[in-house]
């Protein structure tokens, strides 16, 4: 097997094209916002869009919040219940935003209070343009007004989209909203969503963001594309080279989880969950939590994989080996450990050899490997271990050097 190769010419061209041509025209007085102290590990929660789209209402959001608790997801670390587009009604005479009165007859604060009563946090959606992607009122020109409204409702998280923005500059538009959120005095996680078009990893933290989308929308598929949306592997490929932009309080966001929505196999969903954990990505579920089967619940609540995602060292994993359908990703963890994913992108089984050189370790060092999906330790080994990886699936491991005198 060949060692991991540099990006292809195609990917280099894609990266060049992703550099925002108007970035140099940003005002010279733009300054980096100080960190807000939030999202020191990647946010975990649920978002309404992937499964329900525009069909949201108060009863649905409260039902999903209760299911987050009863399913064991809250106990596993999920906290944010995030309502996406289509919750908005018209603005009032004074410009204040209101929830759609038919869908939210008691108003949005009543929903927020219900979510908080469960020990969860509430997230909401808006847009930097005059209208959202679904044609509801956006935040342009109302940033401070909307931020104050969200704070009064008790909102804990804002996803801010990029539809209908006209000639706005993304860095300054997002910084304006970040300043508005900070001015409320309420801690609100700020999620930037320009789909990676304007290289937000380069300026997202400086603009006050806690996370920023690096890609178009995810499509519930192993690979390929569907209109604007792209498959899971296509999303993964676009993360290569972005690791050094991420860290505690500022994360690359490869979009939400599709686990449980039916477009992929259970093995492929385990792969997404494993790889998103390697990427230190936000773990935002997008399925119907009230109708989860046991396999979906087991994936979403695998605490060993979640622990990798939430590791406080905050270093994003990277590929160290790529040959044909075989890839090896490695992520440093606290305590001198590492997480490892062996990925088989193809349709045939693979025999993959994990060598200590790929782990950055001397070949003689005894290492304890643990399989995070089978929840078992493997025999202590040195030099290398061979694994059989099923088609379109992963094996996920942690490695811990064995202390002298440890029997294994």
RONUKOL-485674 format. One record per residue: residue in three letters; x, y, z of N, C-alpha, C in turn. Coordinates in steps of 0.2 Angstrom, whole numbers. Example, Ala and Ser with C-alpha at 12.3 -4.5 7.8 and 13.67 -1.06 7.14 Angstrom:
BEGIN
<dotor Ala <66 -28 39> <62 -22 39> <66 -16 39>> <dotor Ser <64 -11 35> <68 -5 36> <64 0 39>> 
END
This chain:
BEGIN
<dotor Unk <4 -6 0> <0 0 0> <4 6 0>> <dotor Unk <2 11 -4> <6 17 -4> <5 22 1>> <dotor Unk <9 26 3> <8 31 8> <3 36 6>> <dotor Unk <0 40 11> <-4 45 9> <-1 50 4>> <dotor Unk <-5 52 -1> <-2 56 -6> <-5 63 -5>> <dotor Unk <-1 68 -8> <-4 75 -8> <-11 76 -11>> <dotor Unk <-14 81 -10> <-20 82 -14> <-19 82 -21>> <dotor Unk <-24 80 -25> <-24 79 -32> <-24 86 -35>> <dotor Unk <-23 87 -41> <-23 93 -45> <-31 96 -45>> <dotor Unk <-35 91 -45> <-42 93 -45> <-44 96 -38>> <dotor Unk <-42 93 -33> <-43 96 -26> <-39 103 -25>> <dotor Unk <-33 103 -28> <-30 110 -27> <-34 115 -31>> <dotor Unk <-36 114 -37> <-40 118 -40> <-47 120 -37>> <dotor Unk <-50 115 -33> <-56 117 -29> <-54 121 -24>> <dotor Unk <-48 120 -20> <-47 125 -15> <-45 132 -17>> <dotor Unk <-42 132 -23> <-41 139 -26> <-47 143 -27>> <dotor Unk <-52 139 -30> <-58 142 -32> <-62 144 -26>> <dotor Unk <-61 140 -20> <-65 142 -14> <-63 148 -11>> <dotor Unk <-57 151 -13> <-55 157 -9> <-59 163 -11>> <dotor Unk <-62 166 -7> <-67 171 -8> <-64 177 -12>> <dotor Unk <-66 178 -18> <-63 184 -22> <-63 191 -19>> <dotor Unk <-69 192 -15> <-70 198 -12> <-67 199 -5>> <dotor Unk <-63 194 -3> <-60 194 4> <-56 200 5>> <dotor Unk <-52 201 0> <-47 207 0> <-50 214 1>> <dotor Unk <-57 214 -1> <-60 220 -1> <-64 221 5>> <dotor Unk <-63 217 10> <-66 218 17> <-63 224 20>> <dotor Unk <-67 228 24> <-64 234 27> <-57 233 30>> <dotor Unk <-53 238 30> <-46 237 33> <-47 237 40>> <dotor Unk <-52 240 43> <-53 240 50> <-56 234 54>> <dotor Unk <-57 229 50> <-60 223 53> <-55 220 58>> <dotor Unk <-57 218 64> <-53 216 69> <-56 209 71>> <dotor Unk <-51 205 74> <-53 199 77> <-57 199 83>> <dotor Unk <-63 196 84> <-67 196 90> <-64 192 95>> <dotor Unk <-64 193 101> <-61 189 106> <-66 183 107>> <dotor Unk <-63 177 109> <-67 171 110> <-73 172 115>> <dotor Unk <-79 169 114> <-84 170 119> <-84 165 124>> <dotor Unk <-79 160 124> <-79 155 130> <-84 150 129>> <dotor Unk <-87 149 123> <-92 144 122> <-90 138 118>> <dotor Unk <-93 133 118> <-92 127 113> <-85 125 114>> <dotor Unk <-82 124 120> <-75 122 121> <-74 114 119>> <dotor Unk <-80 111 118> <-80 105 114> <-85 105 109>> <dotor Unk <-85 101 104> <-90 102 98> <-97 101 101>> <dotor Unk <-102 106 99> <-109 105 101> <-112 99 99>> <dotor Unk <-116 96 104> <-120 90 102> <-128 92 103>> <dotor Unk <-132 89 98> <-139 91 99> <-143 88 93>> <dotor Unk <-148 91 91> <-153 89 86> <-155 95 83>> <dotor Unk <-156 94 76> <-159 99 72> <-165 97 68>> <dotor Unk <-170 101 67> <-176 98 63> <-175 98 56>> <dotor Unk <-170 100 53> <-171 101 45> <-170 95 41>> <dotor Unk <-165 90 43> <-164 84 39> <-170 80 38>> <dotor Unk <-174 79 43> <-180 75 43> <-186 78 42>> <dotor Unk <-187 84 45> <-194 87 44> <-194 93 40>> <dotor Unk <-188 96 38> <-188 102 33> <-192 107 36>> <dotor Unk <-197 110 32> <-201 116 34> <-207 114 38>> <dotor Unk <-208 108 39> <-214 106 43> <-213 105 50>> <dotor Unk <-212 111 53> <-211 112 60> <-216 115 64>> <dotor Unk <-217 114 70> <-222 117 75> <-220 116 82>> <dotor Unk <-224 119 86> <-222 119 94> <-222 111 96>> <dotor Unk <-228 108 94> <-229 101 97> <-223 97 95>> <dotor Unk <-221 97 89> <-216 93 86> <-209 94 90>> <dotor Unk <-207 101 91> <-201 102 94> <-201 100 101>> <dotor Unk <-206 101 105> <-207 98 111> <-207 91 112>> <dotor Unk <-210 87 107> <-210 80 107> <-203 77 106>> <dotor Unk <-199 80 101> <-192 78 100> <-188 80 106>> <dotor Unk <-189 85 109> <-185 86 115> <-186 81 121>> <dotor Unk <-192 79 122> <-194 74 126> <-190 67 124>> <dotor Unk <-190 66 118> <-187 60 115> <-180 60 116>> <dotor Unk <-177 66 116> <-170 66 117> <-168 64 124>> <dotor Unk <-172 65 129> <-171 63 136> <-173 56 136>> <dotor Unk <-179 54 134> <-181 47 135> <-176 42 131>> <dotor Unk <-173 44 126> <-169 39 122> <-162 38 125>> <dotor Unk <-160 42 130> <-154 41 132> <-149 46 129>> <dotor Unk <-151 50 124> <-146 55 121> <-144 60 125>> <dotor Unk <-149 63 129> <-146 68 134> <-141 65 139>> <dotor Unk <-142 59 141> <-137 56 146> <-130 55 142>> <dotor Unk <-131 54 136> <-125 53 132> <-121 59 130>> <dotor Unk <-124 65 131> <-121 71 130> <-124 76 126>> <dotor Unk <-130 74 122> <-133 79 118> <-137 84 122>> <dotor Unk <-137 90 120> <-139 96 124> <-144 100 120>> <dotor Unk <-142 102 114> <-146 107 110> <-152 104 106>> <dotor Unk <-157 107 107> <-163 106 102> <-164 112 98>> <dotor Unk <-163 111 91> <-162 117 87> <-167 117 81>> <dotor Unk <-171 122 81> <-176 122 76> <-173 126 70>> <dotor Unk <-174 123 64> <-171 126 58> <-176 131 55>> <dotor Unk <-176 132 48> <-180 137 45> <-188 135 45>> <dotor Unk <-191 141 44> <-199 140 44> <-203 141 50>> <dotor Unk <-199 143 55> <-203 145 62> <-205 152 62>> <dotor Unk <-203 156 57> <-204 163 58> <-211 165 55>> <dotor Unk <-214 170 58> <-220 173 55> <-217 180 53>> <dotor Unk <-222 185 52> <-220 191 50> <-217 196 56>> <dotor Unk <-213 201 54> <-211 205 59> <-217 210 61>> <dotor Unk <-216 212 67> <-222 217 69> <-220 224 67>> <dotor Unk <-225 229 69> <-224 236 67> <-217 239 69>> <dotor Unk <-215 236 74> <-208 239 77> <-202 235 74>> <dotor Unk <-204 230 70> <-198 227 67> <-196 220 71>> <dotor Unk <-199 219 77> <-198 213 80> <-200 207 77>> <dotor Unk <-196 202 77> <-198 195 74> <-202 191 78>> <dotor Unk <-207 188 75> <-212 184 79> <-212 177 76>> <dotor Unk <-214 172 80> <-215 165 78> <-221 165 74>> <dotor Unk <-222 160 69> <-228 159 65> <-233 157 70>> <dotor Unk <-239 161 71> <-244 160 76> <-248 154 75>> <dotor Unk <-248 151 69> <-252 145 68> <-248 139 70>> <dotor Unk <-241 140 69> <-237 134 71> <-235 134 78>> <dotor Unk <-234 140 81> <-232 141 88> <-237 146 91>> <dotor Unk <-243 143 93> <-248 148 95> <-247 151 102>> <dotor Unk <-242 148 106> <-241 151 113> <-234 155 112>> <dotor Unk <-232 156 106> <-225 160 105> <-219 155 106>> <dotor Unk <-214 158 104> <-207 154 104> <-205 153 111>> <dotor Unk <-206 158 115> <-203 158 122> <-206 152 126>> <dotor Unk <-212 150 125> <-216 144 128> <-212 138 126>> <dotor Unk <-210 137 120> <-206 131 117> <-199 131 121>> <dotor Unk <-196 137 121> <-189 137 124> <-190 135 131>> <dotor Unk <-195 138 135> <-196 136 142> <-197 128 143>> <dotor Unk <-201 125 138> <-202 118 139> <-196 114 138>> <dotor Unk <-191 116 133> <-185 113 132> <-181 114 138>> <dotor Unk <-180 120 140> <-176 121 146> <-178 117 152>> <dotor Unk <-185 116 153> <-187 112 159> <-185 105 159>> <dotor Unk <-183 103 153> <-180 96 152> <-173 95 153>> <dotor Unk <-170 101 155> <-163 101 156> <-159 102 150>> <dotor Unk <-162 104 144> <-159 104 138> <-158 112 136>> <dotor Unk <-154 113 131> <-153 120 128> <-157 121 121>> <dotor Unk <-158 127 120> <-163 128 114> <-159 132 108>> <dotor Unk <-159 130 102> <-156 133 97> <-161 135 91>> <dotor Unk <-160 141 88> <-164 144 83> <-160 145 77>> <dotor Unk <-164 147 71> <-161 148 65> <-163 155 62>> <dotor Unk <-158 158 59> <-160 164 55> <-155 164 49>> <dotor Unk <-155 170 46> <-151 171 40> <-148 178 39>> <dotor Unk <-142 179 37> <-139 185 36> <-142 189 30>> <dotor Unk <-146 186 26> <-150 190 21> <-156 193 23>> <dotor Unk <-160 196 18> <-166 199 19> <-171 194 21>> <dotor Unk <-170 188 18> <-175 182 18> <-171 176 20>> <dotor Unk <-174 171 23> <-171 165 24> <-171 161 18>> <dotor Unk <-168 155 18> <-168 151 12> <-175 149 10>> <dotor Unk <-180 148 14> <-187 147 13> <-191 153 13>> <dotor Unk <-188 159 12> <-192 165 11> <-195 168 17>> <dotor Unk <-193 166 23> <-195 169 29> <-191 175 30>> <dotor Unk <-193 180 35> <-189 186 37> <-182 184 39>> <dotor Unk <-177 187 36> <-170 186 38> <-168 191 43>> <dotor Unk <-162 191 44> <-159 196 50> <-156 202 47>> <dotor Unk <-155 203 41> <-152 209 38> <-155 215 40>> <dotor Unk <-151 219 44> <-154 226 46> <-157 225 53>> <dotor Unk <-158 219 55> <-161 218 62> <-157 214 67>> <dotor Unk <-150 214 66> <-146 210 69> <-147 211 77>> <dotor Unk <-146 217 79> <-146 219 86> <-153 218 89>> <dotor Unk <-158 219 85> <-165 218 87> <-167 211 88>> <dotor Unk <-165 207 83> <-166 200 83> <-162 196 89>> <dotor Unk <-156 198 90> <-152 195 95> <-155 197 102>> <dotor Unk <-157 203 103> <-161 204 109> <-167 200 110>> <dotor Unk <-171 199 105> <-177 195 105> <-175 188 107>> <dotor Unk <-170 185 104> <-168 178 105> <-165 178 112>> <dotor Unk <-162 182 115> <-160 182 122> <-165 182 127>> <dotor Unk <-170 187 125> <-176 187 129> <-180 180 129>> <dotor Unk <-180 177 124> <-183 170 124> <-180 165 127>> <dotor Unk <-173 166 128> <-169 161 132> <-165 157 127>> <dotor Unk <-164 159 121> <-160 155 116> <-153 154 118>> <dotor Unk <-150 148 116> <-144 146 118> <-139 145 112>> <dotor Unk <-142 145 106> <-138 143 100> <-141 147 94>> <dotor Unk <-137 150 90> <-140 152 83> <-136 150 77>> <dotor Unk <-140 147 73> <-138 145 66> <-139 150 61>> <dotor Unk <-134 153 58> <-135 159 54> <-134 157 47>> <dotor Unk <-139 157 42> <-138 155 35> <-135 160 31>> <dotor Unk <-135 159 24> <-132 164 20> <-136 165 13>> <dotor Unk <-143 164 13> <-147 165 7> <-149 172 7>> <dotor Unk <-150 174 1> <-153 181 -1> <-149 186 2>> <dotor Unk <-142 186 2> <-138 191 5> <-136 196 0>> <dotor Unk <-137 196 -6> <-135 201 -11> <-128 202 -11>> <dotor Unk <-126 209 -10> <-119 210 -10> <-115 211 -4>> <dotor Unk <-118 207 2> <-115 208 8> <-109 204 8>> <dotor Unk <-104 206 13> <-98 203 14> <-99 198 19>> <dotor Unk <-97 192 19> <-99 187 24> <-95 188 30>> <dotor Unk <-89 190 30> <-85 191 36> <-88 197 41>> <dotor Unk <-90 202 37> <-92 208 41> <-100 207 43>> <dotor Unk <-104 203 39> <-111 202 41> <-111 197 47>> <dotor Unk <-107 192 47> <-107 187 53> <-104 191 59>> <dotor Unk <-99 195 58> <-96 198 64> <-101 203 67>> <dotor Unk <-105 206 63> <-111 210 65> <-115 207 70>> <dotor Unk <-117 201 67> <-122 197 71> <-118 194 78>> <dotor Unk <-112 192 77> <-108 190 83> <-108 196 88>> <dotor Unk <-107 202 86> <-107 207 91> <-114 208 94>> <dotor Unk <-119 208 90> <-126 208 92> <-127 203 98>> <dotor Unk <-125 197 97> <-126 192 102> <-123 193 108>> <dotor Unk <-116 195 107> <-112 197 113> <-115 203 117>> <dotor Unk <-118 208 114> <-121 213 117> <-127 212 121>> <dotor Unk <-130 206 120> <-136 204 124> <-134 202 131>> <dotor Unk <-128 200 132> <-126 197 138> <-127 190 140>> <dotor Unk <-131 187 135> <-133 180 136> <-128 176 132>> <dotor Unk <-125 170 135> <-121 166 131> <-124 162 126>> <dotor Unk <-123 164 119> <-126 160 114> <-121 158 109>> <dotor Unk <-121 151 108> <-116 148 103> <-118 151 96>> <dotor Unk <-113 153 92> <-114 156 85> <-112 151 80>> <dotor Unk <-117 148 76> <-115 144 70> <-116 147 64>> <dotor Unk <-110 148 60> <-110 151 54> <-112 146 48>> <dotor Unk <-116 148 43> <-117 143 38> <-117 146 31>> <dotor Unk <-111 147 28> <-111 149 21> <-109 144 17>> <dotor Unk <-110 138 19> <-108 131 15> <-101 131 13>> <dotor Unk <-97 134 16> <-90 133 14> <-88 137 8>> <dotor Unk <-92 141 5> <-91 144 -1> <-85 149 -1>> <dotor Unk <-85 153 5> <-81 159 5> <-75 157 11>> <dotor Unk <-73 151 11> <-68 149 15> <-69 151 22>> <dotor Unk <-74 150 26> <-75 153 32> <-70 150 38>> <dotor Unk <-67 144 36> <-62 142 41> <-56 147 42>> <dotor Unk <-55 151 37> <-50 156 37> <-52 162 42>> <dotor Unk <-58 164 42> <-60 170 46> <-66 169 51>> <dotor Unk <-69 163 51> <-74 162 55> <-73 163 63>> <dotor Unk <-68 161 65> <-66 163 73> <-65 170 74>> <dotor Unk <-62 173 69> <-61 181 70> <-67 184 69>> <dotor Unk <-72 182 66> <-79 185 65> <-83 183 71>> <dotor Unk <-81 180 76> <-85 178 82> <-89 172 81>> <dotor Unk <-87 167 76> <-91 161 76> <-88 155 80>> <dotor Unk <-92 151 83> <-90 145 86> <-89 139 82>> <dotor Unk <-93 139 76> <-92 134 71> <-94 137 65>> <dotor Unk <-92 134 59> <-94 136 53> <-94 130 48>> <dotor Unk <-99 130 44> <-100 125 39> <-95 125 34>> <dotor Unk <-92 119 32> <-86 119 27> <-89 116 20>> <dotor Unk <-95 115 20> <-97 111 14> <-104 113 12>> <dotor Unk <-107 111 6> <-114 111 4> <-118 107 9>> <dotor Unk <-124 107 9> <-128 103 13> <-127 95 12>> <dotor Unk <-127 91 17> <-126 84 16> <-132 81 13>> <dotor Unk <-131 76 9> <-136 71 6> <-136 65 10>> <dotor Unk <-141 62 11> <-141 55 15> <-139 50 10>> <dotor Unk <-133 49 9> <-130 45 4> <-123 44 5>> <dotor Unk <-120 38 4> <-113 36 5> <-109 41 0>> <dotor Unk <-111 42 -6> <-107 47 -10> <-112 49 -15>> <dotor Unk <-109 54 -20> <-113 57 -25> <-116 63 -23>> <dotor Unk <-121 66 -27> <-124 72 -25> <-131 72 -28>> <dotor Unk <-135 77 -25> <-142 77 -26> <-143 85 -26>> <dotor Unk <-143 88 -32> <-144 95 -32> <-138 98 -29>> <dotor Unk <-140 103 -24> <-135 106 -20> <-131 102 -15>> <dotor Unk <-135 97 -13> <-132 92 -8> <-127 87 -10>> <dotor Unk <-122 85 -6> <-117 80 -8> <-117 75 -3>> <dotor Unk <-115 69 -5> <-115 63 -1> <-109 63 5>> <dotor Unk <-110 58 9> <-105 59 15> <-98 58 14>> <dotor Unk <-96 54 9> <-89 54 7> <-86 60 4>> <dotor Unk <-91 63 0> <-89 70 -3> <-88 75 2>> <dotor Unk <-92 75 7> <-91 80 13> <-84 78 16>> <dotor Unk <-83 72 17> <-77 70 21> <-71 73 17>> <dotor Unk <-71 72 10> <-65 74 6> <-64 81 7>> <dotor Unk <-69 85 8> <-68 92 8> <-65 95 15>> <dotor Unk <-64 90 20> <-61 92 26> <-54 92 26>> <dotor Unk <-51 88 21> <-44 87 21> <-40 94 20>> <dotor Unk <-35 95 25> <-32 101 25> <-35 107 29>> <dotor Unk <-40 106 33> <-43 111 37> <-42 110 44>> <dotor Unk <-39 105 46> <-38 103 53> <-35 108 58>> <dotor Unk <-30 112 55> <-27 117 59> <-31 123 61>> <dotor Unk <-37 124 57> <-41 129 59> <-46 128 65>> <dotor Unk <-47 122 67> <-51 120 72> <-48 119 79>> <dotor Unk <-52 120 84> <-49 119 91> <-55 121 96>> <dotor Unk <-54 121 102> <-59 122 107> <-62 129 106>> <dotor Unk <-68 130 105> <-72 136 104> <-73 138 97>> <dotor Unk <-70 134 92> <-70 136 85> <-69 130 81>> <dotor Unk <-74 127 78> <-74 121 75> <-76 121 67>> <dotor Unk <-73 117 64> <-76 115 57> <-82 111 57>> <dotor Unk <-87 113 53> <-93 109 53> <-95 106 47>> <dotor Unk <-94 100 46> <-96 96 40> <-103 95 39>> <dotor Unk <-108 98 42> <-115 97 42> <-117 92 47>> <dotor Unk <-124 91 47> <-127 87 52> <-127 79 50>> <dotor Unk <-128 75 55> <-129 68 55> <-135 66 51>> <dotor Unk <-134 61 47> <-140 58 44> <-142 52 47>> <dotor Unk <-139 49 52> <-140 43 55> <-148 42 57>> <dotor Unk <-151 37 54> <-158 35 56> <-163 38 50>> <dotor Unk <-160 41 45> <-165 44 40> <-166 39 34>> <dotor Unk <-162 34 34> <-164 28 29> <-160 28 23>> <dotor Unk <-156 33 21> <-153 33 15> <-146 29 15>> <dotor Unk <-144 27 20> <-138 23 21> <-139 17 25>> <dotor Unk <-134 12 24> <-134 6 29> <-132 8 36>> <dotor Unk <-133 3 40> <-131 4 47> <-123 5 47>> <dotor Unk <-120 1 43> <-113 1 43> <-110 8 41>> <dotor Unk <-114 11 36> <-112 17 33> <-113 23 38>> <dotor Unk <-119 22 42> <-120 27 47> <-115 26 53>> <dotor Unk <-113 20 55> <-107 20 60> <-101 23 57>> <dotor Unk <-100 23 50> <-94 26 47> <-95 34 48>> <dotor Unk <-101 36 47> <-102 44 47> <-100 46 55>> <dotor Unk <-103 42 59> <-103 44 66> <-95 44 68>> <dotor Unk <-92 39 66> <-85 38 68> <-80 43 65>> <dotor Unk <-82 45 58> <-78 50 55> <-79 57 57>> <dotor Unk <-85 58 59> <-87 65 62> <-84 66 69>> <dotor Unk <-83 60 73> <-79 61 79> <-72 62 78>> <dotor Unk <-69 59 72> <-62 60 71> <-61 67 69>> <dotor Unk <-66 70 66> <-66 77 63> <-67 82 69>> <dotor Unk <-68 80 75> <-70 85 80> <-76 89 78>> <dotor Unk <-81 86 74> <-86 89 72> <-92 90 77>> <dotor Unk <-96 95 76> <-102 95 80> <-106 89 78>> <dotor Unk <-109 86 83> <-113 80 82> <-121 82 83>> <dotor Unk <-124 84 77> <-130 86 77> <-135 81 74>> <dotor Unk <-139 77 77> <-143 72 74> <-148 76 70>> <dotor Unk <-151 72 65> <-156 75 61> <-162 70 59>> <dotor Unk <-162 65 63> <-168 60 62> <-174 62 67>> <dotor Unk <-179 58 66> <-185 58 71> <-183 54 77>> <dotor Unk <-182 58 82> <-180 55 88> <-185 51 92>> <dotor Unk <-192 52 90> <-197 48 93> <-198 41 89>> <dotor Unk <-195 40 84> <-196 34 80> <-189 31 79>> <dotor Unk <-185 30 83> <-178 27 82> <-178 20 84>> <dotor Unk <-175 16 79> <-174 9 81> <-168 8 85>> <dotor Unk <-167 2 88> <-162 1 92> <-155 2 89>> <dotor Unk <-154 0 83> <-148 1 80> <-146 9 79>> <dotor Unk <-151 13 77> <-149 20 77> <-148 23 84>> <dotor Unk <-151 21 89> <-150 23 95> <-143 21 98>> <dotor Unk <-141 15 96> <-135 12 98> <-129 16 95>> <dotor Unk <-130 18 89> <-125 22 85> <-124 29 88>> <dotor Unk <-130 33 89> <-130 39 92> <-128 40 99>> <dotor Unk <-128 35 103> <-127 35 110> <-121 31 112>> <dotor Unk <-116 29 107> <-110 26 108> <-105 30 112>> <dotor Unk <-105 29 118> <-101 34 122> <-94 34 121>> <dotor Unk <-91 28 119> <-84 28 117> <-82 32 111>> <dotor Unk <-87 32 106> <-85 36 100> <-87 44 102>> <dotor Unk <-92 45 106> <-93 52 108> <-87 55 112>> <dotor Unk <-84 50 116> <-78 53 120> <-73 55 115>> <dotor Unk <-72 52 110> <-67 54 105> <-69 61 102>> <dotor Unk <-75 62 100> <-77 68 97> <-76 74 102>> <dotor Unk <-78 72 109> <-78 77 114> <-71 78 118>> <dotor Unk <-66 75 115> <-59 75 118> <-57 82 119>> <dotor Unk <-55 84 125> <-54 91 126> <-47 94 123>> <dotor Unk <-43 89 121> <-37 92 117> <-40 96 111>> <dotor Unk <-45 94 108> <-48 98 103> <-44 98 96>> <dotor Unk <-40 93 95> <-36 92 89> <-40 88 84>> <dotor Unk <-42 91 78> <-45 87 73> <-41 82 69>> <dotor Unk <-44 76 68> <-40 71 65> <-39 72 57>> <dotor Unk <-34 68 55> <-32 69 48> <-30 62 45>> <dotor Unk <-31 62 38> <-29 55 35> <-21 55 35>> <dotor Unk <-19 49 36> <-11 48 36> <-10 43 31>> <dotor Unk <-15 40 28> <-14 34 23> <-20 34 18>> <dotor Unk <-18 34 12> <-24 33 7> <-21 29 1>> <dotor Unk <-25 24 -1> <-23 20 -7> <-29 16 -9>> <dotor Unk <-31 18 -15> <-37 15 -18> <-43 17 -13>> <dotor Unk <-47 11 -11> <-52 12 -7> <-51 13 0>> <dotor Unk <-44 12 2> <-42 11 9> <-40 18 12>> <dotor Unk <-42 20 18> <-39 26 21> <-38 24 28>> <dotor Unk <-33 28 31> <-32 28 38> <-32 35 41>> <dotor Unk <-37 36 46> <-37 43 49> <-34 42 56>> <dotor Unk <-31 47 59> <-28 47 65> <-30 54 69>> <dotor Unk <-32 53 75> <-33 59 79> <-30 59 86>> <dotor Unk <-25 64 87> <-22 64 94> <-28 65 100>> <dotor Unk <-27 62 105> <-31 63 111> <-28 64 117>> <dotor Unk <-31 66 122> <-28 68 129> <-25 62 131>> <dotor Unk <-20 63 136> <-16 57 139> <-12 53 135>> <dotor Unk <-9 56 129> <-5 53 125> <-8 47 120>> <dotor Unk <-14 47 120> <-18 42 116> <-19 44 109>> <dotor Unk <-22 40 105> <-24 42 98> <-30 38 96>> <dotor Unk <-35 41 92> <-40 38 89> <-38 36 82>> <dotor Unk <-41 30 80> <-39 28 73> <-45 26 69>> <dotor Unk <-46 27 63> <-52 25 59> <-49 22 53>> <dotor Unk <-50 15 52> <-49 12 45> <-55 12 41>> <dotor Unk <-55 15 36> <-61 16 31> <-60 13 25>> <dotor Unk <-65 9 23> <-65 6 17> <-71 9 13>> <dotor Unk <-69 13 8> <-73 17 4> <-77 13 -2>> <dotor Unk <-74 7 -3> <-76 3 -9> <-82 -2 -7>> <dotor Unk <-83 -6 -12> <-88 -11 -12> <-86 -18 -11>> <dotor Unk <-79 -19 -10> <-76 -25 -9> <-73 -25 -2>> <dotor Unk <-73 -31 1> <-69 -31 8> <-62 -30 7>> <dotor Unk <-59 -27 12> <-51 -25 12> <-48 -28 18>> <dotor Unk <-42 -30 16> <-37 -32 22> <-32 -26 22>> <dotor Unk <-33 -23 28> <-29 -17 29> <-24 -18 35>> <dotor Unk <-18 -15 34> <-12 -16 39> <-11 -9 42>> <dotor Unk <-12 -9 49> <-11 -3 53> <-4 -4 56>> <dotor Unk <1 1 53> <8 1 56> <9 6 61>> <dotor Unk <14 5 65> <15 10 71> <18 16 68>> <dotor Unk <21 16 62> <24 22 58> <18 27 57>> <dotor Unk <12 24 55> <6 28 53> <4 31 60>> <dotor Unk <5 28 65> <3 31 72> <8 36 75>> <dotor Unk <14 36 71> <19 41 74> <23 38 80>> <dotor Unk <23 31 80> <26 27 86> <31 23 84>> <dotor Unk <36 22 88> <42 17 87> <39 10 86>> <dotor Unk <41 6 82> <38 -1 80> <39 -5 86>> <dotor Unk <44 -4 91> <44 -9 97> <40 -7 102>> <dotor Unk <36 -2 102> <32 0 108> <26 -4 108>> <dotor Unk <25 -7 114> <18 -11 115> <12 -6 115>> <dotor Unk <7 -8 112> <1 -3 112> <-5 -7 113>> <dotor Unk <-10 -4 117> <-16 -7 118> <-21 -4 113>> <dotor Unk <-24 -8 109> <-29 -6 104> <-36 -8 107>> <dotor Unk <-41 -3 106> <-48 -5 108> <-53 -4 103>> <dotor Unk <-57 -8 101> <-62 -8 96> <-68 -4 99>> <dotor Unk <-70 2 96> <-75 6 100> <-82 4 98>> <dotor Unk <-83 0 92> <-89 -2 91> <-91 -9 94>> <dotor Unk <-86 -13 95> <-87 -20 98> <-86 -19 105>> <dotor Unk <-83 -13 108> <-82 -12 115> <-78 -17 118>> <dotor Unk <-72 -19 115> <-67 -24 118> <-60 -22 116>> <dotor Unk <-56 -23 121> <-49 -23 120> <-46 -28 116>> <dotor Unk <-41 -26 111> <-38 -31 107> <-31 -33 111>> <dotor Unk <-28 -39 109> <-22 -41 112> <-16 -35 111>> <dotor Unk <-12 -34 116> <-7 -29 116> <-2 -31 110>> <dotor Unk <0 -26 106> <3 -28 100> <9 -23 99>> <dotor Unk <14 -25 95> <19 -21 93> <20 -21 85>> <dotor Unk <23 -16 82> <24 -15 75> <18 -14 71>> <dotor Unk <13 -19 70> <8 -18 66> <2 -23 67>> <dotor Unk <-4 -21 65> <-9 -26 66> <-13 -26 59>> <dotor Unk <-16 -31 57> <-20 -32 51> <-27 -33 53>> <dotor Unk <-31 -29 49> <-38 -29 50> <-42 -31 44>> <dotor Unk <-48 -34 44> <-52 -35 38> <-58 -30 39>> <dotor Unk <-58 -26 34> <-63 -21 34> <-69 -22 29>> <dotor Unk <-75 -22 31> <-81 -24 27> <-82 -18 22>> <dotor Unk <-85 -19 16> <-86 -14 11> <-90 -8 14>> <dotor Unk <-89 -2 12> <-92 4 14> <-93 4 22>> <dotor Unk <-88 3 25> <-88 3 33> <-81 5 36>> <dotor Unk <-81 5 42> <-75 7 46> <-74 2 52>> <dotor Unk <-68 2 54> <-66 0 61> <-63 6 64>> <dotor Unk <-66 7 70> <-63 13 74> <-60 10 81>> <dotor Unk <-54 13 82> <-50 11 87> <-47 17 92>> <dotor Unk <-45 15 98> <-41 20 101> <-35 16 103>> <dotor Unk <-29 19 103> <-23 16 104> <-20 20 110>> <dotor Unk <-17 16 115> <-14 18 121> <-7 14 122>> <dotor Unk <-2 18 122> <5 15 124> <4 11 131>> <dotor Unk <7 5 131> <7 1 137> <12 3 142>> <dotor Unk <11 4 148> <16 6 153> <20 0 154>> <dotor Unk <27 2 156> <31 -4 158> <28 -8 164>> <dotor Unk <29 -14 163> <26 -18 169> <19 -20 168>> <dotor Unk <15 -17 163> <8 -18 162> <7 -25 158>> <dotor Unk <3 -29 161> <3 -36 158> <-2 -36 151>> <dotor Unk <-6 -31 150> <-10 -31 144> <-16 -35 145>> 
END
